[in-house]
Amino acid sequence: MKQNFIQSRNYLLLLLISIGILWGCGSSQNDPTPTNQYLVSSTVVGEYTTAQLSARVDGSALGSDNALIIGVVKGLIKNPIKVIKVVYNTKGVDGKAIQASGLVIFPKTSESVPLISQQHGTIADKNDAPSLYGTASEAYQLSSIVASNGFIIACPDYVGYGASANLDHPYEHRETLAQASLDMLRATKELITQEKAAWSQKVMITGYSEGGFATMALQKKMEEQYPNEFNLVASSCGAGAYNKTAFMNYIINQKTHGNAQYNSLYIWVTLAYNSIYGLNRPASYYFNAPYAAEVASKGPQASIPVSINLAYSDTFRNGVNNGTDTQFIAGVKDNDIFDWKPKTPTQLYHGTADQHVFYFNSETAAAAMKAKGATDVTLITVQGTDHFSTLPNYLLGTLTFFTNKK
């Protein structure tokens, strides 16, 4: 009897071991180790002390040499930071899979902190892309300071910079900017898990100029298409060209500043939409001589030192004004992001003397959003400031707004 018991016990043990092995094999096949869907690679750029960060703060970064403002910003520096370059999966203008890049900045703290997606403004020099972390970049000068204050900061390069620098940047294209920024957030989420960083699960988004436009496009995409993917708690947009239709109608018909630097951006948008929407017209369709030849050879680097309405051709202007250029009009309208109903608490910053991206962009956006029933959209009008002197108000106001949402 005792021998039979021992044999039965041994048989039972062998059976359990066999079942355990089978379960182990089954688990390995059905529940593989999770792999990143968006994050392709991550590379540590560096780690920086609070003293090193403080040395970066000067007037050129803030758009102001006011000693009080500089002192306030230096006071924001609390933690060392760790800076990581990422390459991630996203989509290009044609919707096909590509790899893009960006930068993620972590505060070195055990505190659970929010995640900010910070969309950069217009970059003319590709060396200023966030992932390259050059000293002239927004990521180096401003995002690093904010991260030190207790935020994880994700800084997408967008398509056309960094890992995708071989491609043309789809300037002011709503869908591509939104997609690249959203996929950067997704890759950052995977990196946070990889780094075992303490994240509060809260997400805030912000940007100025092209970054303001990109932020609004990102917010609209997140709220309307992926409302449950992230806990979006705040959005702050500065001086973005949200009302593209009104903007285009204005610059082709009204006398403006004649600033060649500003005009180069209007040229860029015109050429970008010409390409993105498959119009593929010659520069001479859009511009008069002698400017057409320079635009054809230099693109956005062409110098047009007169009011831009004088440089646009009668053919182009008439086609937009009388509605016969349906393709270009439709392309511009596809990039309107002012007339919708945000759910997330949203702030719009804009200076009334902005001759670069005109104030009516934020004014008409706030009015349209409220008309659709938005209850938490605030237009913060800065009297008498231009595109650059509005920056301190936007920066400090946004940080206060986000800190209150922590």
C-alpha positions in Angstrom: 0.0 0.0 0.0 2.8 2.4 0.9 4.6 1.7 -2.3 1.4 2.3 -4.3 1.0 5.7 -2.5 4.6 6.7 -3.3 4.1 5.6 -7.0 0.9 7.6 -7.2 2.5 10.7 -5.6 5.4 10.5 -8.0 3.1 10.1 -10.9 1.1 13.1 -9.7 4.3 15.2 -9.4 5.4 14.3 -12.9 1.9 15.1 -14.2 1.9 18.6 -12.6 5.5 19.3 -13.8 4.4 18.3 -17.4 1.3 20.5 -17.2 3.5 23.3 -15.9 5.9 23.0 -18.8 3.0 23.0 -21.2 1.4 26.0 -19.6 4.8 27.7 -19.7 5.1 27.0 -23.4 1.6 28.1 -24.0 2.1 31.4 -22.1 5.3 32.1 -24.1 3.4 31.6 -27.4 0.2 33.5 -26.5 1.6 36.2 -24.3 5.0 37.2 -25.8 7.1 39.9 -24.2 5.4 43.2 -25.2 7.2 45.1 -28.0 7.0 48.8 -28.7 4.6 49.7 -31.4 5.9 53.3 -31.9 9.3 53.6 -30.3 12.0 52.4 -32.6 15.1 53.5 -30.7 16.2 55.8 -27.8 19.6 57.4 -27.3 20.7 59.3 -24.2 21.9 62.8 -25.3 23.1 63.8 -21.9 22.3 64.6 -18.2 22.5 68.2 -17.0 22.7 69.8 -13.5 20.6 72.7 -12.3 23.7 74.9 -12.5 24.2 74.1 -16.2 20.5 74.8 -16.9 20.7 78.2 -15.1 23.6 79.2 -17.3 21.4 78.8 -20.4 18.8 81.4 -19.3 19.2 84.7 -21.1 17.1 87.3 -23.0 17.5 85.7 -26.4 15.7 82.5 -25.3 12.8 84.4 -23.7 12.3 87.1 -26.3 13.0 89.7 -23.5 16.1 91.1 -21.7 13.9 92.0 -18.7 15.9 91.1 -15.6 12.8 90.3 -13.6 11.6 87.8 -16.3 15.0 86.2 -16.5 15.1 85.9 -12.7 11.6 84.3 -12.6 12.6 81.8 -15.3 15.8 80.9 -13.4 13.7 80.3 -10.3 11.8 77.6 -12.2 14.9 75.4 -12.3 14.5 72.7 -9.6 15.7 69.3 -10.8 18.5 68.0 -13.0 17.3 66.6 -16.3 18.0 63.6 -18.5 17.6 64.1 -22.3 16.9 61.3 -24.7 16.6 61.3 -28.5 13.9 59.0 -29.9 13.2 57.6 -33.3 9.6 56.5 -33.8 7.0 55.2 -36.3 4.6 57.7 -37.8 3.1 58.5 -41.2 4.1 61.0 -43.9 2.0 63.3 -46.1 0.9 60.4 -48.2 -0.2 58.4 -45.2 2.6 55.8 -45.7 4.7 54.6 -42.8 7.9 56.5 -42.1 10.3 57.0 -39.2 10.5 60.4 -37.5 12.4 61.7 -34.4 12.1 63.8 -31.4 13.4 64.6 -28.0 12.1 63.6 -24.5 13.3 65.4 -21.4 12.9 63.9 -18.0 13.3 65.7 -14.7 15.4 63.6 -12.3 12.9 63.3 -9.5 10.9 60.6 -7.8 7.8 62.7 -7.9 5.0 61.7 -10.3 4.8 64.4 -12.9 2.7 65.3 -16.0 3.7 64.9 -19.6 3.8 67.9 -21.9 3.9 67.7 -25.7 5.7 70.8 -26.9 5.3 71.5 -30.6 8.1 73.8 -31.9 7.7 76.9 -34.0 8.9 77.4 -37.5 12.4 76.1 -38.2 14.3 77.4 -41.1 17.6 75.7 -40.2 17.3 71.9 -39.9 20.1 72.0 -37.4 17.6 73.5 -34.9 15.4 70.4 -34.8 14.7 69.3 -31.2 16.3 65.9 -31.5 19.7 67.5 -32.4 19.5 69.5 -29.1 21.4 72.5 -30.6 21.9 75.5 -28.4 19.6 77.6 -30.6 16.7 75.1 -30.3 13.6 75.6 -28.3 14.2 72.2 -26.7 17.6 73.3 -25.4 16.6 76.8 -24.3 13.1 76.6 -23.0 11.8 73.0 -22.8 14.7 71.9 -20.7 13.9 74.6 -18.1 10.2 73.7 -17.9 11.2 70.0 -17.6 13.4 70.9 -14.7 10.4 72.4 -12.9 8.7 69.0 -12.8 7.3 67.9 -16.2 8.3 65.3 -18.7 8.6 67.1 -22.1 8.1 65.4 -25.5 9.4 67.5 -28.4 8.6 66.1 -31.8 10.8 67.1 -34.7 7.9 66.8 -37.2 8.3 65.3 -40.7 11.2 66.9 -42.6 13.6 67.2 -39.7 15.9 64.9 -37.7 15.5 61.3 -38.8 13.2 62.4 -41.7 15.4 65.3 -42.8 15.6 63.9 -46.3 11.9 64.8 -46.8 10.4 68.2 -47.4 8.8 69.6 -44.3 5.0 69.8 -44.9 4.8 73.4 -43.6 1.6 74.3 -41.8 -0.1 71.0 -42.9 -2.7 70.2 -40.3 -2.9 66.4 -40.6 0.9 65.7 -40.9 1.7 67.9 -37.9 -1.0 66.3 -35.8 -0.1 62.8 -36.7 3.7 63.2 -36.1 2.9 64.9 -32.7 0.4 62.2 -31.6 2.7 59.4 -32.6 5.5 61.1 -30.7 3.3 61.1 -27.6 2.7 57.4 -28.1 6.4 56.7 -28.4 7.1 58.8 -25.3 4.5 56.7 -23.4 6.5 53.6 -24.3 9.8 55.3 -23.4 8.4 56.3 -20.0 7.6 52.6 -19.3 11.1 51.7 -20.5 12.7 54.3 -18.3 10.5 53.4 -15.3 9.8 57.1 -14.9 7.0 58.4 -12.6 4.2 59.8 -14.7 0.9 61.1 -13.3 -0.9 60.0 -16.6 -1.8 63.7 -17.2 -1.0 65.1 -20.6 -0.8 68.8 -21.6 0.0 70.2 -25.0 1.5 73.5 -26.1 3.3 75.4 -28.9 3.8 78.9 -30.4 3.5 80.1 -34.0 3.7 77.0 -36.2 3.8 75.1 -32.9 0.5 76.8 -31.9 -1.1 75.6 -35.1 0.4 72.1 -34.6 -0.9 72.0 -31.1 -4.4 73.0 -32.1 -4.3 70.3 -34.9 -3.1 67.8 -32.3 -5.8 68.7 -29.8 -8.5 68.4 -32.4 -7.3 65.0 -33.5 -6.9 63.7 -30.0 -10.3 64.9 -28.9 -12.3 63.8 -32.0 -10.5 60.6 -33.0 -8.8 59.2 -29.9 -10.7 60.7 -26.9 -9.9 57.9 -24.5 -6.2 57.3 -25.4 -4.7 60.0 -23.2 -5.8 62.0 -20.2 -5.6 65.4 -21.9 -6.1 68.1 -19.2 -4.8 71.4 -20.8 -3.9 73.0 -24.1 -2.1 76.3 -24.6 -1.7 77.7 -28.1 0.3 80.8 -29.0 -0.1 82.9 -32.1 -1.0 80.1 -34.5 -2.5 80.6 -38.0 -5.7 78.7 -37.2 -8.0 80.4 -39.7 -6.1 79.6 -42.9 -8.9 80.7 -45.2 -9.2 84.2 -43.7 -5.4 84.4 -43.5 -4.9 83.6 -47.2 -7.7 86.0 -48.3 -6.1 88.7 -46.2 -2.5 88.5 -47.5 -3.5 88.2 -51.2 -5.8 91.3 -51.0 -4.5 93.6 -48.3 -1.4 95.7 -48.0 0.9 94.2 -45.3 4.3 94.8 -43.8 6.6 94.1 -46.8 8.9 92.2 -44.5 10.9 89.7 -46.6 11.4 87.4 -43.6 7.7 87.2 -42.9 6.9 86.9 -46.6 9.2 83.9 -46.9 6.8 82.0 -44.7 3.8 82.9 -46.8 5.7 81.7 -49.8 6.5 78.5 -48.0 2.8 77.8 -47.2 1.8 78.5 -50.8 4.4 76.1 -52.2 3.7 73.5 -49.6 0.0 73.3 -50.4 0.8 73.4 -54.1 2.8 70.2 -53.6 0.8 68.4 -50.8 -2.5 68.7 -52.7 -1.0 67.6 -56.0 -1.5 70.9 -57.8 2.1 71.0 -59.0 1.8 74.4 -60.7 4.8 76.5 -61.6 5.8 79.5 -59.4 4.7 81.8 -62.2 1.1 80.8 -61.6 1.2 82.2 -58.1 3.8 85.0 -58.4 4.4 88.0 -60.6 7.8 88.7 -62.3 10.4 89.3 -61.1 9.5 87.3 -58.0 8.3 84.2 -59.8 11.8 83.3 -61.1 13.4 83.8 -57.6 10.7 81.7 -56.0 11.2 79.0 -58.6 14.9 78.8 -57.9 15.0 79.5 -54.1 11.6 78.4 -52.8 10.9 79.9 -49.4 14.3 81.5 -49.3 13.2 83.9 -52.0 13.3 87.6 -51.0 10.1 89.5 -51.5 10.6 92.9 -49.8 7.2 94.3 -50.7 3.6 93.8 -49.5 3.0 90.2 -50.5 -0.3 91.0 -52.2 1.7 92.9 -54.9 3.8 89.8 -55.5 1.0 87.4 -56.0 -0.3 87.2 -59.6 -3.6 88.5 -60.8 -4.5 85.0 -62.1 -4.0 83.4 -58.7 -5.7 86.2 -56.7 -8.7 86.3 -59.1 -9.0 82.5 -58.9 -9.2 82.6 -55.1 -11.4 85.7 -54.9 -14.0 84.5 -57.4 -13.9 80.9 -56.2 -12.8 79.4 -59.5 -9.5 78.0 -58.1 -11.4 75.3 -56.3 -8.3 73.0 -55.8 -6.2 75.6 -54.0 -9.2 76.9 -52.0 -10.0 73.4 -50.9 -6.4 72.8 -49.8 -6.4 75.9 -47.7 -9.8 75.1 -46.1 -8.5 71.6 -45.3 -6.1 73.3 -42.9 -8.7 75.4 -41.1 -8.7 74.4 -37.4 -10.5 77.3 -35.8 -14.2 76.3 -36.2 -14.8 73.4 -33.8 -15.7 72.7 -30.2 -12.8 71.8 -27.9 -13.5 70.0 -24.7 -10.2 70.4 -23.0 -9.5 73.6 -21.1 -7.8 75.8 -23.8 -5.9 79.1 -23.8 -5.1 81.1 -26.9 -2.4 83.7 -26.6 -1.9 86.5 -29.2 -0.5 90.0 -29.5 -2.7 92.6 -31.2 0.3 94.1 -33.1 1.4 90.7 -34.5 2.2 91.5 -38.2 3.6 88.0 -38.8 0.5 85.8 -37.8 -2.3 88.3 -37.6 -4.4 88.6 -34.4 -7.6 87.7 -36.1 -6.5 84.1 -36.2 -7.0 83.7 -32.5 -9.9 86.1 -32.3 -12.0 84.3 -34.8 -11.0 80.9 -33.3 -12.2 81.8 -29.9 -15.4 83.3 -31.2 -16.2 80.2 -33.4 -15.4 77.8 -30.6 -17.6 79.6 -28.1 -20.4 79.8 -30.7 -20.3 76.0 -31.0 -20.7 75.7 -27.2 -17.1 75.4 -25.9 -17.2 76.6 -22.3 -13.5 76.5 -21.4 -11.7 78.4 -24.1 -9.9 81.6 -23.1 -8.5 84.2 -25.5 -5.6 86.0 -23.8 -5.1 89.2 -25.7 -1.7 90.9 -25.2 -2.2 94.6 -26.2 0.4 96.2 -28.4 2.9 93.2 -28.7 4.1 91.7 -31.9 4.9 88.1 -32.8 8.1 88.0 -30.7 7.4 90.3 -27.8 4.3 88.3 -26.9 6.5 85.3 -26.1 7.1 86.1 -22.4 3.4 86.4 -21.7 2.7 83.1 -23.5 5.6 81.3 -21.7 4.9 82.4 -18.2 1.1 82.2 -18.6 1.3 78.7 -20.0 3.5 77.5 -17.2 1.1 78.9 -14.6 -1.8 77.3 -16.4 -0.1 73.9 -16.6 1.1 74.1 -13.0 -2.4 74.6 -11.8 -3.5 71.5 -13.8 -0.8 69.3 -12.1 
